[in-house]
């Protein structure tokens, strides 16, 4: 499945639009990750625990979007947008949503 942020795919022709597809993930961030990130704030450096969580959540949202596109008969998703939001009490949850247009290309 071709997935791209662009509205078209070079060398391919969109022959059918299947519709908008989305994938959403809400991930809780636990105490240990918060504690380690707090240490990074004090001493500097990258917050690897948060980065890992972000990467996994983004991949899950994209995979969910692709699965929905495939179930509609699409072989590509164009115009993909990925959004990140912090939600929940005290900003303890991360929501990632991926959306795009499911299409058939040849």
N, CA, C and O atoms as a GROMACS GRO file, in nm:
protein
  424
    1UNK      N    1   0.086  -0.118   0.000
    1UNK     CA    2   0.000   0.000   0.000
    1UNK      C    3   0.090   0.123   0.000
    1UNK      O    4   0.178   0.136   0.084
    2UNK      N    5   0.066   0.212  -0.095
    2UNK     CA    6   0.139   0.338  -0.101
    2UNK      C    7   0.068   0.437  -0.008
    2UNK      O    8  -0.053   0.455  -0.016
    3UNK      N    9   0.145   0.501   0.080
    3UNK     CA   10   0.091   0.601   0.173
    3UNK      C   11   0.178   0.726   0.158
    3UNK      O   12   0.299   0.722   0.176
    4UNK      N   13   0.112   0.838   0.126
    4UNK     CA   14   0.189   0.960   0.102
    4UNK      C   15   0.113   1.084   0.150
    4UNK      O   16  -0.010   1.086   0.155
    5UNK      N   17   0.188   1.185   0.185
    5UNK     CA   18   0.128   1.313   0.226
    5UNK      C   19   0.091   1.399   0.107
    5UNK      O   20   0.020   1.498   0.121
    6UNK      N   21   0.138   1.362  -0.010
    6UNK     CA   22   0.110   1.439  -0.131
    6UNK      C   23  -0.029   1.404  -0.185
    6UNK      O   24  -0.082   1.298  -0.155
    7UNK      N   25  -0.088   1.494  -0.266
    7UNK     CA   26  -0.222   1.467  -0.319
    7UNK      C   27  -0.224   1.372  -0.439
    7UNK      O   28  -0.331   1.330  -0.483
    8UNK      N   29  -0.107   1.337  -0.490
    8UNK     CA   30  -0.097   1.245  -0.603
    8UNK      C   31   0.030   1.162  -0.587
    8UNK      O   32   0.112   1.188  -0.499
    9UNK      N   33   0.043   1.062  -0.674
    9UNK     CA   34   0.160   0.975  -0.670
    9UNK      C   35   0.226   0.980  -0.807
    9UNK      O   36   0.165   0.944  -0.908
   10UNK      N   37   0.350   1.024  -0.810
   10UNK     CA   38   0.421   1.038  -0.936
   10UNK      C   39   0.424   0.905  -1.011
   10UNK      O   40   0.458   0.802  -0.954
   11UNK      N   41   0.388   0.909  -1.139
   11UNK     CA   42   0.390   0.790  -1.221
   11UNK      C   43   0.265   0.704  -1.208
   11UNK      O   44   0.254   0.601  -1.276
   12UNK      N   45   0.172   0.743  -1.123
   12UNK     CA   46   0.048   0.668  -1.103
   12UNK      C   47  -0.071   0.759  -1.133
   12UNK      O   48  -0.062   0.881  -1.120
   13UNK      N   49  -0.180   0.698  -1.173
   13UNK     CA   50  -0.304   0.772  -1.198
   13UNK      C   51  -0.409   0.725  -1.100
   13UNK      O   52  -0.432   0.605  -1.085
   14UNK      N   53  -0.474   0.819  -1.033
   14UNK     CA   54  -0.583   0.784  -0.944
   14UNK      C   55  -0.704   0.754  -1.032
   14UNK      O   56  -0.750   0.840  -1.107
   15UNK      N   57  -0.756   0.631  -1.022
   15UNK     CA   58  -0.868   0.591  -1.104
   15UNK      C   59  -0.999   0.583  -1.025
   15UNK      O   60  -1.107   0.576  -1.083
   16UNK      N   61  -0.988   0.583  -0.891
   16UNK     CA   62  -1.108   0.578  -0.809
   16UNK      C   63  -1.079   0.631  -0.669
   16UNK      O   64  -0.977   0.599  -0.608
   17UNK      N   65  -1.170   0.714  -0.620
   17UNK     CA   66  -1.162   0.764  -0.483
   17UNK      C   67  -1.257   0.682  -0.398
   17UNK      O   68  -1.376   0.674  -0.428
   18UNK      N   69  -1.205   0.620  -0.292
   18UNK     CA   70  -1.286   0.535  -0.206
   18UNK      C   71  -1.344   0.611  -0.087
   18UNK      O   72  -1.449   0.574  -0.035
   19UNK      N   73  -1.276   0.716  -0.044
   19UNK     CA   74  -1.326   0.795   0.068
   19UNK      C   75  -1.218   0.825   0.170
   19UNK      O   76  -1.103   0.781   0.158
   20UNK      N   77  -1.256   0.900   0.270
   20UNK     CA   78  -1.165   0.939   0.377
   20UNK      C   79  -1.147   0.822   0.473
   20UNK      O   80  -1.243   0.754   0.509
   21UNK      N   81  -1.023   0.800   0.514
   21UNK     CA   82  -0.992   0.696   0.612
   21UNK      C   83  -0.913   0.758   0.726
   21UNK      O   84  -0.834   0.851   0.706
   22UNK      N   85  -0.934   0.705   0.845
   22UNK     CA   86  -0.865   0.755   0.964
   22UNK      C   87  -0.816   0.639   1.049
   22UNK      O   88  -0.868   0.528   1.042
   23UNK      N   89  -0.715   0.667   1.127
   23UNK     CA   90  -0.666   0.575   1.229
   23UNK      C   91  -0.636   0.657   1.352
   23UNK      O   92  -0.572   0.762   1.343
   24UNK      N   93  -0.681   0.611   1.467
   24UNK     CA   94  -0.661   0.685   1.591
   24UNK      C   95  -0.600   0.596   1.699
   24UNK      O   96  -0.632   0.477   1.709
   25UNK      N   97  -0.514   0.654   1.779
   25UNK     CA   98  -0.455   0.584   1.892
   25UNK      C   99  -0.451   0.680   2.010
   25UNK      O  100  -0.411   0.795   1.996
   26UNK      N  101  -0.495   0.631   2.125
   26UNK     CA  102  -0.481   0.708   2.249
   26UNK      C  103  -0.392   0.626   2.340
   26UNK      O  104  -0.422   0.511   2.372
   27UNK      N  105  -0.283   0.686   2.383
   27UNK     CA  106  -0.183   0.615   2.461
   27UNK      C  107  -0.162   0.685   2.595
   27UNK      O  108  -0.142   0.807   2.600
   28UNK      N  109  -0.166   0.609   2.702
   28UNK     CA  110  -0.138   0.663   2.834
   28UNK      C  111   0.012   0.668   2.857
   28UNK      O  112   0.086   0.582   2.810
   29UNK      N  113   0.056   0.768   2.928
   29UNK     CA  114   0.198   0.782   2.961
   29UNK      C  115   0.211   0.757   3.111
   29UNK      O  116   0.149   0.826   3.192
   30UNK      N  117   0.292   0.658   3.146
   30UNK     CA  118   0.295   0.616   3.286
   30UNK      C  119   0.394   0.694   3.372
   30UNK      O  120   0.472   0.775   3.322
   31UNK      N  121   0.390   0.668   3.499
   31UNK     CA  122   0.470   0.740   3.598
   31UNK      C  123   0.620   0.727   3.571
   31UNK      O  124   0.693   0.826   3.583
   32UNK      N  125   0.667   0.608   3.534
   32UNK     CA  126   0.810   0.588   3.512
   32UNK      C  127   0.859   0.676   3.397
   32UNK      O  128   0.964   0.739   3.407
   33UNK      N  129   0.783   0.679   3.289
   33UNK     CA  130   0.823   0.762   3.175
   33UNK      C  131   0.822   0.909   3.214
   33UNK      O  132   0.912   0.984   3.175
   34UNK      N  133   0.720   0.952   3.292
   34UNK     CA  134   0.716   1.091   3.338
   34UNK      C  135   0.838   1.123   3.424
   34UNK      O  136   0.898   1.229   3.409
   35UNK      N  137   0.873   1.032   3.514
   35UNK     CA  138   0.987   1.054   3.602
   35UNK      C  139   1.116   1.066   3.522
   35UNK      O  140   1.196   1.157   3.545
   36UNK      N  141   1.137   0.974   3.428
   36UNK     CA  142   1.259   0.976   3.347
   36UNK      C  143   1.265   1.101   3.259
   36UNK      O  144   1.372   1.160   3.241
   37UNK      N  145   1.150   1.142   3.205
   37UNK     CA  146   1.147   1.264   3.125
   37UNK      C  147   1.179   1.385   3.211
   37UNK      O  148   1.246   1.478   3.165
   38UNK      N  149   1.133   1.385   3.337
   38UNK     CA  150   1.164   1.494   3.428
   38UNK      C  151   1.313   1.504   3.453
   38UNK      O  152   1.367   1.615   3.460
   39UNK      N  153   1.381   1.391   3.466
   39UNK     CA  154   1.527   1.392   3.482
   39UNK      C  155   1.594   1.449   3.358
   39UNK      O  156   1.694   1.521   3.369
   40UNK      N  157   1.541   1.418   3.242
   40UNK     CA  158   1.598   1.471   3.117
   40UNK      C  159   1.583   1.623   3.113
   40UNK      O  160   1.671   1.693   3.064
   41UNK      N  161   1.470   1.674   3.166
   41UNK     CA  162   1.449   1.818   3.170
   41UNK      C  163   1.557   1.885   3.254
   41UNK      O  164   1.606   1.993   3.220
   42UNK      N  165   1.594   1.821   3.363
   42UNK     CA  166   1.693   1.878   3.455
   42UNK      C  167   1.835   1.866   3.398
   42UNK      O  168   1.912   1.962   3.400
   43UNK      N  169   1.868   1.748   3.349
   43UNK     CA  170   2.006   1.720   3.308
   43UNK      C  171   2.030   1.733   3.158
   43UNK      O  172   2.144   1.728   3.113
   44UNK      N  173   1.925   1.749   3.082
   44UNK     CA  174   1.940   1.761   2.936
   44UNK      C  175   1.935   1.625   2.868
   44UNK      O  176   1.940   1.521   2.934
   45UNK      N  177   1.926   1.628   2.738
   45UNK     CA  178   1.924   1.504   2.660
   45UNK      C  179   1.785   1.475   2.606
   45UNK      O  180   1.690   1.548   2.630
   46UNK      N  181   1.777   1.367   2.534
   46UNK     CA  182   1.652   1.326   2.471
   46UNK      C  183   1.572   1.237   2.565
   46UNK      O  184   1.629   1.162   2.644
   47UNK      N  185   1.441   1.247   2.555
   47UNK     CA  186   1.351   1.165   2.637
   47UNK      C  187   1.315   1.040   2.558
   47UNK      O  188   1.211   1.035   2.492
   48UNK      N  189   1.402   0.940   2.564
   48UNK     CA  190   1.386   0.819   2.485
   48UNK      C  191   1.256   0.745   2.510
   48UNK      O  192   1.198   0.690   2.417
   49UNK      N  193   1.209   0.744   2.635
   49UNK     CA  194   1.084   0.674   2.666
   49UNK      C  195   0.967   0.738   2.594
   49UNK      O  196   0.881   0.669   2.539
   50UNK      N  197   0.963   0.871   2.593
   50UNK     CA  198   0.856   0.941   2.523
   50UNK      C  199   0.869   0.922   2.372
   50UNK      O  200   0.769   0.903   2.303
   51UNK      N  201   0.992   0.929   2.321
   51UNK     CA  202   1.013   0.912   2.178
   51UNK      C  203   0.965   0.775   2.132
   51UNK      O  204   0.899   0.763   2.029
   52UNK      N  205   0.998   0.672   2.208
   52UNK     CA  206   0.954   0.537   2.174
   52UNK      C  207   0.803   0.525   2.174
   52UNK      O  208   0.746   0.462   2.085
   53UNK      N  209   0.739   0.585   2.273
   53UNK     CA  210   0.593   0.583   2.282
   53UNK      C  211   0.530   0.656   2.163
   53UNK      O  212   0.432   0.610   2.106
   54UNK      N  213   0.588   0.768   2.127
   54UNK     CA  214   0.538   0.847   2.014
   54UNK      C  215   0.550   0.771   1.883
   54UNK      O  216   0.457   0.769   1.803
   55UNK      N  217   0.665   0.708   1.861
   55UNK     CA  218   0.687   0.632   1.738
   55UNK      C  219   0.589   0.515   1.728
   55UNK      O  220   0.529   0.493   1.623
   56UNK      N  221   0.573   0.440   1.837
   56UNK     CA  222   0.482   0.325   1.836
   56UNK      C  223   0.338   0.369   1.813
   56UNK      O  224   0.265   0.303   1.738
   57UNK      N  225   0.296   0.477   1.875
   57UNK     CA  226   0.159   0.525   1.859
   57UNK      C  227   0.135   0.575   1.717
   57UNK      O  228   0.029   0.549   1.660
   58UNK      N  229   0.231   0.646   1.659
   58UNK     CA  230   0.216   0.694   1.522
   58UNK      C  231   0.207   0.578   1.425
   58UNK      O  232   0.122   0.579   1.336
   59UNK      N  233   0.292   0.477   1.440
   59UNK     CA  234   0.288   0.360   1.353
   59UNK      C  235   0.155   0.286   1.366
   59UNK      O  236   0.101   0.239   1.266
   60UNK      N  237   0.102   0.276   1.488
   60UNK     CA  238  -0.027   0.210   1.509
   60UNK      C  239  -0.140   0.286   1.439
   60UNK      O  240  -0.226   0.224   1.377
   61UNK      N  241  -0.139   0.418   1.450
   61UNK     CA  242  -0.243   0.499   1.385
   61UNK      C  243  -0.235   0.485   1.232
   61UNK      O  244  -0.338   0.472   1.166
   62UNK      N  245  -0.114   0.487   1.178
   62UNK     CA  246  -0.098   0.471   1.033
   62UNK      C  247  -0.141   0.330   0.988
   62UNK      O  248  -0.207   0.316   0.886
   63UNK      N  249  -0.105   0.228   1.065
   63UNK     CA  250  -0.145   0.092   1.031
   63UNK      C  251  -0.296   0.075   1.034
   63UNK      O  252  -0.354   0.008   0.948
   64UNK      N  253  -0.360   0.136   1.132
   64UNK     CA  254  -0.506   0.130   1.141
   64UNK      C  255  -0.570   0.198   1.019
   64UNK      O  256  -0.667   0.147   0.963
   65UNK      N  257  -0.516   0.312   0.980
   65UNK     CA  258  -0.566   0.384   0.863
   65UNK      C  259  -0.551   0.298   0.737
   65UNK      O  260  -0.643   0.289   0.657
   66UNK      N  261  -0.435   0.237   0.719
   66UNK     CA  262  -0.408   0.152   0.603
   66UNK      C  263  -0.503   0.032   0.601
   66UNK      O  264  -0.555  -0.004   0.496
   67UNK      N  265  -0.526  -0.030   0.716
   67UNK     CA  266  -0.619  -0.143   0.724
   67UNK      C  267  -0.759  -0.103   0.679
   67UNK      O  268  -0.826  -0.178   0.608
   68UNK      N  269  -0.802   0.014   0.719
   68UNK     CA  270  -0.936   0.063   0.680
   68UNK      C  271  -0.940   0.090   0.529
   68UNK      O  272  -1.040   0.061   0.463
   69UNK      N  273  -0.832   0.147   0.475
   69UNK     CA  274  -0.827   0.173   0.331
   69UNK      C  275  -0.831   0.042   0.253
   69UNK      O  276  -0.901   0.030   0.153
   70UNK      N  277  -0.754  -0.056   0.300
   70UNK     CA  278  -0.751  -0.186   0.233
   70UNK      C  279  -0.889  -0.252   0.235
   70UNK      O  280  -0.930  -0.314   0.136
   71UNK      N  281  -0.960  -0.238   0.346
   71UNK     CA  282  -1.093  -0.299   0.356
   71UNK      C  283  -1.194  -0.233   0.261
   71UNK      O  284  -1.298  -0.291   0.230
   72UNK      N  285  -1.162  -0.112   0.215
   72UNK     CA  286  -1.248  -0.041   0.119
   72UNK      C  287  -1.210  -0.074  -0.025
   72UNK      O  288  -1.277  -0.030  -0.119
   73UNK      N  289  -1.104  -0.151  -0.043
   73UNK     CA  290  -1.059  -0.186  -0.177
   73UNK      C  291  -0.955  -0.092  -0.235
   73UNK      O  292  -0.927  -0.097  -0.355
   74UNK      N  293  -0.897  -0.007  -0.152
   74UNK     CA  294  -0.796   0.089  -0.198
   74UNK      C  295  -0.658   0.022  -0.203
   74UNK      O  296  -0.633  -0.075  -0.132
   75UNK      N  297  -0.571   0.077  -0.287
   75UNK     CA  298  -0.432   0.030  -0.288
   75UNK      C  299  -0.334   0.145  -0.259
   75UNK      O  300  -0.213   0.129  -0.273
   76UNK      N  301  -0.388   0.260  -0.217
   76UNK     CA  302  -0.304   0.375  -0.179
   76UNK      C  303  -0.386   0.470  -0.092
   76UNK      O  304  -0.509   0.470  -0.095
   77UNK      N  305  -0.314   0.550  -0.014
   77UNK     CA  306  -0.377   0.658   0.064
   77UNK      C  307  -0.296   0.784   0.035
   77UNK      O  308  -0.175   0.787   0.057
   78UNK      N  309  -0.365   0.887  -0.013
   78UNK     CA  310  -0.299   1.014  -0.046
   78UNK      C  311  -0.345   1.124   0.049
   78UNK      O  312  -0.447   1.111   0.117
   79UNK      N  313  -0.268   1.231   0.053
   79UNK     CA  314  -0.305   1.347   0.136
   79UNK      C  315  -0.304   1.317   0.284
   79UNK      O  316  -0.384   1.373   0.359
   80UNK      N  317  -0.214   1.231   0.328
   80UNK     CA  318  -0.212   1.188   0.468
   80UNK      C  319  -0.168   1.303   0.559
   80UNK      O  320  -0.073   1.376   0.530
   81UNK      N  321  -0.241   1.316   0.670
   81UNK     CA  322  -0.209   1.416   0.772
   81UNK      C  323  -0.204   1.343   0.906
   81UNK      O  324  -0.290   1.260   0.936
   82UNK      N  325  -0.104   1.374   0.986
   82UNK     CA  326  -0.090   1.315   1.118
   82UNK      C  327  -0.100   1.426   1.222
   82UNK      O  328  -0.027   1.525   1.214
   83UNK      N  329  -0.190   1.409   1.317
   83UNK     CA  330  -0.210   1.509   1.423
   83UNK      C  331  -0.179   1.448   1.559
   83UNK      O  332  -0.205   1.330   1.584
   84UNK      N  333  -0.124   1.531   1.647
   84UNK     CA  334  -0.088   1.490   1.783
   84UNK      C  335  -0.160   1.582   1.881
   84UNK      O  336  -0.160   1.704   1.863
   85UNK      N  337  -0.219   1.524   1.984
   85UNK     CA  338  -0.286   1.602   2.088
   85UNK      C  339  -0.256   1.541   2.223
   85UNK      O  340  -0.248   1.418   2.236
   86UNK      N  341  -0.240   1.624   2.323
   86UNK     CA  342  -0.229   1.579   2.462
   86UNK      C  343  -0.366   1.598   2.524
   86UNK      O  344  -0.423   1.707   2.519
   87UNK      N  345  -0.419   1.491   2.581
   87UNK     CA  346  -0.553   1.496   2.638
   87UNK      C  347  -0.553   1.433   2.777
   87UNK      O  348  -0.451   1.382   2.823
   88UNK      N  349  -0.668   1.438   2.843
   88UNK     CA  350  -0.684   1.376   2.975
   88UNK      C  351  -0.646   1.472   3.086
   88UNK      O  352  -0.590   1.579   3.063
   89UNK      N  353  -0.680   1.430   3.207
   89UNK     CA  354  -0.645   1.511   3.323
   89UNK      C  355  -0.494   1.520   3.333
   89UNK      O  356  -0.424   1.419   3.320
   90UNK      N  357  -0.444   1.637   3.355
   90UNK     CA  358  -0.300   1.664   3.368
   90UNK      C  359  -0.222   1.629   3.242
   90UNK      O  360  -0.100   1.610   3.248
   91UNK      N  361  -0.289   1.621   3.127
   91UNK     CA  362  -0.219   1.592   3.002
   91UNK      C  363  -0.150   1.458   3.004
   91UNK      O  364  -0.040   1.445   2.950
   92UNK      N  365  -0.211   1.358   3.064
   92UNK     CA  366  -0.146   1.228   3.083
   92UNK      C  367  -0.165   1.131   2.967
   92UNK      O  368  -0.115   1.019   2.972
   93UNK      N  369  -0.237   1.173   2.864
   93UNK     CA  370  -0.260   1.084   2.751
   93UNK      C  371  -0.223   1.154   2.620
   93UNK      O  372  -0.236   1.275   2.606
   94UNK      N  373  -0.178   1.074   2.527
   94UNK     CA  374  -0.138   1.124   2.397
   94UNK      C  375  -0.232   1.064   2.292
   94UNK      O  376  -0.249   0.942   2.286
   95UNK      N  377  -0.293   1.149   2.210
   95UNK     CA  378  -0.378   1.102   2.102
   95UNK      C  379  -0.309   1.134   1.970
   95UNK      O  380  -0.268   1.247   1.945
   96UNK      N  381  -0.299   1.032   1.886
   96UNK     CA  382  -0.243   1.051   1.752
   96UNK      C  383  -0.349   1.005   1.653
   96UNK      O  384  -0.403   0.895   1.666
   97UNK      N  385  -0.377   1.090   1.555
   97UNK     CA  386  -0.471   1.050   1.450
   97UNK      C  387  -0.405   1.071   1.314
   97UNK      O  388  -0.335   1.170   1.290
   98UNK      N  389  -0.430   0.975   1.227
   98UNK     CA  390  -0.380   0.981   1.090
   98UNK      C  391  -0.502   0.975   0.998
   98UNK      O  392  -0.590   0.891   1.018
   99UNK      N  393  -0.507   1.062   0.899
   99UNK     CA  394  -0.618   1.062   0.807
   99UNK      C  395  -0.568   1.090   0.666
   99UNK      O  396  -0.465   1.153   0.646
  100UNK      N  397  -0.643   1.040   0.570
  100UNK     CA  398  -0.608   1.060   0.430
  100UNK      C  399  -0.723   1.014   0.342
  100UNK      O  400  -0.830   0.979   0.392
  101UNK      N  401  -0.701   1.013   0.213
  101UNK     CA  402  -0.802   0.970   0.117
  101UNK      C  403  -0.759   0.836   0.058
  101UNK      O  404  -0.652   0.825  -0.002
  102UNK      N  405  -0.845   0.736   0.074
  102UNK     CA  406  -0.820   0.603   0.018
  102UNK      C  407  -0.852   0.608  -0.131
  102UNK      O  408  -0.959   0.655  -0.171
  103UNK      N  409  -0.759   0.560  -0.213
  103UNK     CA  410  -0.775   0.565  -0.358
  103UNK      C  411  -0.728   0.434  -0.422
  103UNK      O  412  -0.659   0.354  -0.360
  104UNK      N  413  -0.769   0.418  -0.546
  104UNK     CA  414  -0.714   0.310  -0.630
  104UNK      C  415  -0.629   0.377  -0.736
  104UNK      O  416  -0.674   0.467  -0.806
  105UNK      N  417  -0.505   0.332  -0.746
  105UNK     CA  418  -0.413   0.388  -0.846
  105UNK      C  419  -0.369   0.279  -0.942
  105UNK      O  420  -0.366   0.161  -0.909
  106UNK      N  421  -0.334   0.324  -1.062
  106UNK     CA  422  -0.278   0.233  -1.163
  106UNK      C  423  -0.158   0.298  -1.225
  106UNK      O  424  -0.095   0.240  -1.312
   0.00000   0.00000   0.00000
